[in-house]
Amino acid sequence: MKSVASKALARSYGAERTLTSIVGLLALAGGVVVLVVGQGWLGTFRAQRPVLDPIAVDWLGREPVLAKVAAIVLGVVLLVFGLWWFFRSLRPEGRPDLELDRTPGQELTVTAAAISGAVRADAEAVEGVSRARVRAVGDASSPALRMEISLREGADLKTVWHELDARVLTRARESLGVDTLPTAVRIDLDASTKQRVK
């Protein structure tokens, strides 16, 4: 089962994986059909016939205009679909704005930048954290966070992690009114504190 936190690790490519899986299954099914027919499991007569059915070839010869129109339409549809999929894959990752109150006249929306800024400020207030970068990702129905935490030299990693989990992330969940807030945390030593070996 996919963990909840894994939603925050990287951009979701569920649609791309689904399309790839469907194309792969169709190709596999086509290959199995060709193998079954070629081996003569559906009869030796069918196995000895050409790949392009003579009846279909004769029909295409009698209806060249219709065949060309169908080929052009299919080509245009595939081109449009390919371009749409290409630009869809390149679009920027969503940054969710959460609507906390939808009551007419009292609407309250928290922007992704505000979420990131508030969590970053809380994270940088933790003892031992020198710098934090936070990004709200996902969508309004299932927001997630990505955090990059830089530690000062000598910071206690266990204490920092406990503070992030117990205080920073708990406060973020409570403020946003969500039960779960998938979060990917990357922790490293602040480069500014590293000393050059002489």
N, C-alpha and C positions, 0 to 999 in steps of 0.2 A: 504493500500500500504506500502511495506517495505521501511523504511527510508534508505537514502544513508549511513548515519553514522553507521547503524547497521552492515554493512559489516566489520567494524573494531572491533566490540565488541568481536567476538570469531571466531575461525576457522570455515570455511564454511563446513557444513555437508549436502549440497544439494544432492549429489549423494546418500549418505546413506539414507536420508529421501525419496528420489525417489524410491529406491529399496524396502525399508520397505513399502511404500505406495502401490507399485505394488503387493508385496507379500500379503499384507492385503486385497487388492481388489480381488485378485485371490481366497484367502481363503473365503472371503465373498461370492463371486459368487458361489464357490463350495458348501458352506453351504446352499445358497438359492436353488440351484438345488436339493440337497438332500432333503430339506424340501418340495419342490414342488412335487418331485416324491414320497416321503414317505407319504404325505397327500393324495395321489391318485388324484391330480389335473390333471395328465396326463393319467389317467385311472387306474382302480383298478388292472388290470392285471400286469402292470409295478410295482405298489407299493408292490405287493405280491411276486415278484421275489427276489431272493437273491441279496445281494450287489454285489458280484462277478458274472458277467454274465456267465452262464454255457457254452455258446458258446466260450467265451474267455478262460475259464478254460480248455475246451477240446482242444482248439488250442494250448495252452501252454503245455499241456500234450503230444501232438503229435510232438511239436517242442521244446524239452527241451534245446538243444544246442543253438538254436537261442535266446531263452528266457534268458538263462544264459549269453550269450555274450552281449545282449542288456542291461541286468541289470548291468554287470560289467562295460561296457562303460559308462552308465549313472552315476554309482557310481564314476568312475574316473573323469568324467567331473565335477560333483558336488564337489568332493574333490579339484580339481585344482582351480575351481572358488572360493570356500570357502577360500583356502589359499591365492589366489591372493587378494581377498577382505580384508582378515585379515591384510596382510602386507601393503596394500594400506591405510587402516585406521590408521596404526601405523607410517606411514612415516612422517618425520618432515614437519612442515608447511613451505610453500614456502616463500622465501625472494626475492622480485623482484629486478632484475637489469634492469634499464631503459635505452634503447637506444635512446639518444637524437638526434643523427645524424647517418644515415646509408649510407651516401655518401662514395663510395669506396675511400680509402686512407685518409678519414677524420672521420672515425668512432669515436663516442663519447658515451661511456657507463658509467653510474653512478651506482655504486654498492649499494646494500642495506645497507651495513655498512657505506658507505659514506653519504647516505641519512639520516640514523639514527644519525650519528655523527654530521652532520650539523644542523639538527633540534634540537638535544640535546643542542648543544652549544648556539643556539639562545634562547632556552627556559631557560637555566640557566642564561642568561644575563638579563632576565626580573627581575625587582625590586620585591623582596619578595620571589623569588624562590631560594631555597638552593640546590636543586638537581633535576635532571630530568633523566628519563630513557625513551628511544624511540626505538621502533622496527618497521621496515617497513615489512608489511605483504601483502598477496594477490599475484597477478601476475603482469606481465609487462603491461598487458592491463588495469588492474584496481587495482592500488596500493592503500594501505591504511596504516594508522599509528596507533600505540598504544602508548600512552604517560602516564607515571606515574610521576606526579609532586609533590615534597615535598616542603611545604611552611615553611618559617621562622615564628617564633612566632610573632604575631602582623601584619602579612602581610594582605593587603586588597584583599580579594578574588575577588571582582568585578573588581578591577583594573588589577589583574593578569590575569583573564579570558579575559578581553578586549585586553590586550597586546598579549596574546597567539593567539587569534583569528585574530586580526587586523594586527599584525606584523609577528609573527612567522609562522603561518599557511599560511597566504597570501604570504609571501616570499617563502615558500616551494612550493606552487602551481605555482607561477610564475617561479621559478627556474627550476621546472620539466616540465613546459609547459603543465600542465593538468588543466582542468576547475574545476574538483572536486577532492578532496583528503579526502575520508572518514577517520575520526579520532575519536578514543575513548580516552577520557582523564579521568584519575583518579587522584584526588587531595587529598592529606592528609597532616597532620602536621608532619614536620620532627621529627623523634623520638629522635634525638640528642638534640632537644630544650626542650623536655618535662622535667619538674621538678618533683622530687619525693616529695610526701606529707610527712611531718614529723609530 
